[in-house]
Amino acid sequence: MYREYKTFISEMDGGLQTNLSFDLVKRPLNIAGRPACLYFVDGFMKDDVFEHLLEYLFALTPETIDGIVSMEEFRLSKIPYVQADYTDSVQEAITQVLTGPAVLVIGGISGALIINTRRYPARGIAEPQKDKSLRGSRDGFIENIQINAALIRRRIRTDSFRLEHFRIGKRTKLDIAVGYIEELIDPKHLKALKKRLQQIDINGISMTQQAFAEALIPSAFINPYPKFKFTERPDYASACILDGKIVILMDNSPAVMVLPNSFADFFRDVDDYYFMPLVGTYTRLIRILVALMTVAAVPLYLLAVSHPNYLPPPMHFILPKENAELPLFWQLLILEFVVDGLQLASLNTPETLSNSLGIIGGLLLSEFAINAGWFIPEAVLCIAFVTIASFSQPSFEMGYAMKFERILLMIAVFLFDFWGFAVMVIVLIIAKICIKTIYGHNYLYPIFPFNRRAFLRLLVHCHAVRFA
């Protein structure tokens, strides 16, 4: 009678190896006079819920389950707990145990009962440090995909909002969810995304975000331009969904992936949605202008110093008043690397010391470098302006892409003067034109190909969101 039960238990033991892992628990039970076995991960289970459920199961008598031969029937007629499912696959049962739910096997009843009483260790919901807003909500995504889904569902209450579940990675078995509103997206885009997800064939995904992005869209090593935008704010993710975007939630990650994205999408910020249209338009235009300045300011300054006779007399104040031991190009290039080094050092500095050490260290280093004759004040001021202005870019990845553009323009000016700057600008524009988004659209859309309506939406902020 219990041959199938013994086989199921034997395969479960062989897969989980509970004797080799202290946190994998196998608990023999006796339910209604039948042998049973419970598998779960210690630390994932809601003890109070399961105690009540076990009390109910221990109270069952042989007569109450007589005639029940499948776990599906047992679940439908005898389990009062809402989050319960069943499976006939041993491998599925093992996967469920490792992802959090408990699995119950009862002799004489085929299959296994999946009881979702998991409770992952998680931090509290708080506003993200990176994606802060002046007037927005103060909640943010955490490392629990279920809570993140609830934060979005709380804001989007239409019945056409979908959250489809996928599992990626043979070893990590990463849980992801694809969120969208049916009538606002292109069905072809959704189909293409699902096909890509199903074609991902890797053993595991470590560190979640970037590893998953590279598995979804492999890109060239020398291409620094991001194709995904990440956010830790549920209000911004919800706004993107209402704009017709698709979001991907990943378990163990507080960042939600937004797609598709063109180059222009990286200039939108969460505060645009909380200001009046005029103010939001102004801040967005300033953000675009500052981004262009962070790329072109240093190369143009290097070009102006090389050809001071081309400058009108009122602009001569930007020219350096004194010379240094190092040529200006090498001063600017070294300062670019020094700033990155200070930023990396601040990440590893204790929080109580990071602000003071960053400010004092930067001031001391720049002052000593100027007094020693290594750098001129104008070079330090130029890099300081670019560094501070770069923080106006909401995307960390796009900020570094612009930094690489700036360095390439500096090298082109140093080697080939004005013609080097002009040619490198053309090369960078062509490089963006050649890049395609996940759905094959041009990266510079709506500028190339030009779309007047989408271009105006890029420049002029509007709160109106209309369903198709």
Secondary structure, DSSP 8 states (H G I E B T S, - for coil): --HHHHHHHHHHHHHH-TTT-TTEEEEEEEETTEEEEEEEETTTB-HHHHHHHHHHHHT--HHHHTT--BHHHHHHHH---SSEEEES-HHHHHHHHHHS-EEEEETTSBSEEEE--B----------SSS--SSS-S----S-HHHHHHHHHTT---TTEEEEEEEE-TTT-EEEEEEEEGGGS-HHHHHHHHHHHHH---S--SSSHHHHHHHHS---TT----S-EEE--HHHHHHHHHTT-EEEEETT-S-EEEES--GGGGG--GGGGTS-HHHHHHHHHHHHHHHHHHHHHHHHHHHHHH-GGGS-GGGGGGS-SS--SS-HHHHHHHHHHHHHHHHHHHHTS-HHHHHHHHHHHHHHHHHHHHHTTSS-HHHHHHHHHHHHHHTT-S-HHHHHHHHHHHHHHHHHHHHHHHHHHHHHHHHHHHHHHH-B-TTS-BTTTTTTTT-HHHHHHHHS--------
